[in-house]
Every structure is written in structure tokens, then in C-alpha cells.
Amino acid sequence: VLRPTWLPEEMTMREQVEGDTVSMGFTPAESASGAALTLVQRPTVGEEAAMTDPQASTEQIGPYTVTVIRRGAEGCVTYLWEANGLSLTLTNVYDPPGTLKYSCEQMGQIVAGVR
């Protein structure tokens, strides 16, 4: 199981395991909403289906080649990549609703620090 080595603020973590899939939710310690940044990882199985989202782009973040799905110029919503035989998905949180909590730079730092 891989985990982030850096988070943008103090957070509590909850982990759920369902078969081969591990889902982690990271909630800011000071959050009243309970909205969570999520990291999901599962074993990579053969050729993964290519992301077809028209707002997806590929970036090199740290040691990883990452597909980034954006909403608007500044809205980095989802990051998908592979590491150590795992397919990982990091999803930003809308907090308050309609506003992404973490910047693209912060999300990239989280991805770069996953070990």
C-alpha cells in the first residue's frame, strides 16, 4: 500500500479495503464538512483502458507519468498513474461545494510524494 509523504495541511486518514482495492480518505483536521481528498489504489491488470476525457492531459510529476483531468484552467480534479504494479487515482475535494479545495500545485506535490 502506497501513501502520501506530504499533505497540504494536517489531516485525519481513514482507510477501507475491499478485495484488492484500498481507498484512503484524507479529511482536514479543521474541516466541519467532512469532505475528503481520496486516494484509491488497486493492482494494475494488463493494459489499462486509456482515459478518454477531453480535458485530460499527461504530465510528468516527480517520478510518475500522470494523467490529469482538469475542469477549467485552474481546476485539477483527478490524477491517474501507475506505480509499483498499482493503478492509483487521487481525487481533489470540492469544499465548499462547487470549489476545489486544493490547487494543481498542491495536488502535484501530493502525487510526487506518494511512496
N, C-alpha and C positions, 0 to 999 in steps of 0.2 A: 504494500500500500504506500503510495507516494503522498506527501503532504507539503503544503507551502511552508517555506522557511521565513517568509516575510508576509505580513498583512498590514494594510494601511492604518489600522487602529486596533486597540485592544478588543478581542472578540472571544466569544464562547463558541465551542465547537460541539456539534452533535454528529454522530456517525451512525449510518444504517447500512447493514449488509443484507443483500438479497441475492442468494446464489453467488455468482461470480462478480456481481456489481456492488461497488462501495460508493455510497453517496455521503458527502460531508456537507453540512450546513454551517456557515460561519455568520454569527449574529453579533453586531456591535454591542459591547457591554452596556453602552449608554442608550441603546435603542428601545423605544417604547412600542414600536410596531411589530417587532419580532421577525421582520423581513430578513432573509438570509442570502448571502452570497453562496453559491453552490459549486462544488467540485465533484463530478461523477467520473468514476473510472471502472473500466471493465477490460477483460482480456481482448487484445486485438485478434480478430478472426479473419484470416486470409486477406483478400482485397476488400478494404472498407469502401462503401459507396461514396462517391465524390459529392461534396457539398454543392448544391445547385442554387443556392440563394444568390440573387443578382447583386446583393450588397456585400458579398463575401470577397475577401482579398487574402492573399497569402503573405505572411511576414516572417522574418527571422527574428525570434525573440530568445535571447540567450542561446542555449544550445539547440533550441527547437524550431522546426518549421511549423508555423501555426496558421490555421485558417481563422480569420477574424470576421465576424458578422457585425456590421455597423447599422445603426439607424440614425440617419442624418450625418453631418460632418463630424460631430464630436461624440456620438453615442456608440460606444463599444459595448455590445450586448453579450456576445458569446465567443469563446475561444475554444478551438478544437485542435488537438495534436496527439502525437504518439510518443511514448517514452517507455523504455524497459518492458516492451511487449504489452503495454496497456494503451487503450484509447481513452483520452481524457477530455472532459468538457467542463470549462469554467464559465459560469453564467453570472453576470452582473445582477444587481438587485435594483428594483425600482423603489426608491424610498425618499420622498413621498411618492405615491403612485403617479406615474407619468414622467418622473425624473430619475435618470440613472444616478445612483449614489456615487459610484467610483469612476474616475477619469480613465481614459485609454492608457495613460502613463501608469497609473496605479495598477490597472489590470495587467499590463505588460510586466510590471515588477513582480506581481504575484506569480504569473506564468513562469518567468525566468527563474524564480526561486523554488519551484516545485521539485522535490527530490524524494 
